[in-house]
Amino acid sequence: MTTNQVPDHHYPRDPHSAQRDPSFWTAAKGRAIDPSVLDRVLQKAAELGPRGVFVFDLDSTLLDNKPRQARIVREAGQHLEEPRLLTCQPEHFTDWSVEKPLRCVGIQDHELEGLVPKVRRYWKQTFFTSEYCVDDIAIAGAVDFVREVLSLGTRIAYCTGRHEPMRQGTVACLAREGFPVPDEEQVHLLMKPELAEHDDDWKVRARSMIAALGTVLAAFDNEPIHINSYFAHFRDAQCVHLLTDDSSRGIAPHPDIPSVRDFRRSR
Ligand SMILES: [Mg+2]
């Protein structure tokens, strides 16, 4: 499989089921926020010590991909000799849409049909690589929160839809941002063996690997179908949904799962 043929892992299996309304970026939009859950799970971690496990997704949970996204669009601009793309910035991204940032840099509606597939092709070649994922930055409060979890003796499982060839860039990014890095003892990084595996299938398979690490106390994920999966499987764990973005499949988090926007606790 070449990089041009890889499927869209962050997009629906059935693209026709995607909501076409551009304002509809997540079925979780408008959900109540409950940052107090962060204090509650830390209390649970303190009580259980080294037998406890916290599960963290990476993309749009601990890490913000927007710098990577913007770099890819700028570089696509160089390849395509479209100078307007060179001005693309992280704040031009509000979700996984390519059209919105292109409009932000001045691409007109009648130009989108021709340009978007070319940018998307370049995106597919670069986004799922170590070289590019190293550009990600921490979600607000995430570094302090994960470090505090670590200080309580709790095991940490980063469980991501990224595949193994992205390990080097992922670890480099985590280290640069100040997150605990994998040591295969207290900190683990669970990655898909193959890019071709769908994230949904991987996150289900990974549950047994996570359970083997200890007692799951808490799990954090921005993708509703993934946090719902943890919620159904780890019945005693506190599952927390990150209200950042998701794959816009019209799936809402379970009503009993609280949401946070980030990991800042003093608000
Ligand atoms: Mg994610």
Residues whose N, C-alpha, C, O or C-beta is under 5 A from the ligand:
A	BS01	MG	D57 L58 D59 S60 T61 N222 E223
